[in-house]
Amino acid sequence: MPEPLEALARALALLGIRGTGLVITALAKGPADLHLIQERVPGLSDGLLIRRLREMTALGLVARTDHPGTSTPTVYTLAAHGKALLIPLAALTVWAQDHLPAKASQATRPQIWN
């Protein structure tokens, strides 16, 4: 497979992981602890959110800062690679608003929450 297609496949695989794009978008609003991210992205369990944050931190998309002994012991922010992902996510959002019906039937709706 040509490198551009391989790169696209990697990007789509990353965004296909439940919650990844939503967490990136939530952190675009600013630094947040676990509870604030959950408020920004309702519907993600604690375990799922923690797994996504660990994975995205390992990939260099998210930065984690620990503040022991404070009311917010761990704060997450977008790293440079995560910020760079905001442009294609915004374009994808506009495309979806223009081309995917909001009230898709159950048969045609993508299953992003499975």
C-alpha positions in Angstrom: 0.0 0.0 0.0 1.4 3.5 -0.8 2.6 5.5 2.2 -0.2 8.1 1.9 -2.8 5.4 2.2 -1.0 3.7 5.0 -0.9 7.1 6.9 -4.6 7.6 6.3 -5.3 4.0 7.5 -3.3 4.8 10.7 -5.3 8.1 11.2 -8.6 6.4 10.7 -7.7 3.6 13.0 -6.8 6.1 15.7 -10.0 8.1 15.2 -12.0 4.8 15.1 -11.1 4.1 18.7 -14.1 4.9 20.8 -13.9 8.4 22.3 -10.5 9.4 20.9 -11.7 12.3 18.7 -14.2 13.4 21.4 -11.6 13.6 24.1 -9.2 15.6 21.8 -12.1 18.0 21.1 -12.9 18.2 24.8 -9.3 19.1 25.6 -9.4 21.8 22.9 -11.5 23.8 25.3 -8.5 23.9 27.7 -6.7 21.9 30.4 -8.9 19.6 32.4 -8.9 17.0 35.0 -10.7 13.6 34.6 -14.0 14.9 36.0 -14.0 18.0 33.7 -13.3 15.8 30.7 -16.3 13.6 31.7 -18.5 16.7 31.9 -17.3 17.7 28.4 -17.8 14.2 27.0 -20.8 12.6 28.7 -21.2 8.9 28.2 -17.6 7.7 28.6 -17.0 5.5 31.6 -14.2 6.2 34.0 -12.3 3.1 32.8 -12.7 3.9 29.1 -11.7 7.5 29.6 -8.6 6.6 31.6 -7.5 4.1 28.9 -8.0 6.6 26.2 -6.0 9.2 28.1 -3.2 6.8 28.7 -3.1 5.7 25.0 -3.2 9.3 23.8 -0.5 10.3 26.3 1.7 7.4 25.0 1.1 8.6 21.4 2.1 12.2 22.3 -1.3 13.6 21.7 -2.1 14.5 25.3 0.2 15.8 28.1 -0.4 14.8 31.7 0.7 17.0 34.6 0.6 15.7 38.1 0.0 18.2 41.0 0.1 16.0 44.1 -1.7 17.3 47.2 -4.0 19.7 45.2 -7.7 19.5 44.5 -6.9 18.5 40.9 -4.0 16.1 41.2 -3.8 15.3 37.5 -4.4 17.7 34.6 -4.5 16.8 31.0 -3.8 19.2 28.1 -3.3 18.8 24.4 0.3 18.3 23.3 1.5 19.7 20.0 0.4 16.5 18.1 -3.0 16.7 19.6 -3.4 20.4 18.7 -2.4 19.5 15.1 -5.3 17.0 15.0 -7.8 19.8 15.7 -7.7 21.1 12.1 -8.7 17.7 10.4 -11.2 17.1 13.2 -12.9 20.4 12.5 -12.9 19.7 8.8 -14.4 16.2 9.5 -17.1 17.8 11.7 -18.1 20.2 9.0 -18.2 17.4 6.5 -20.4 15.3 8.8 -22.8 18.1 9.4 -23.2 18.7 5.7 -23.2 15.1 4.5 -24.4 12.8 7.3 -28.0 13.0 8.4 -28.4 13.8 12.1 -31.3 11.4 12.4 -29.9 8.4 10.5 -31.8 5.2 10.8 -30.5 2.6 13.1 -29.4 0.5 10.1 -27.2 3.3 8.6 -26.0 5.1 11.8 -22.3 4.5 12.5 -21.9 2.5 15.7 -19.3 4.8 17.5 -20.4 3.8 21.0 -19.9 0.1 20.8 
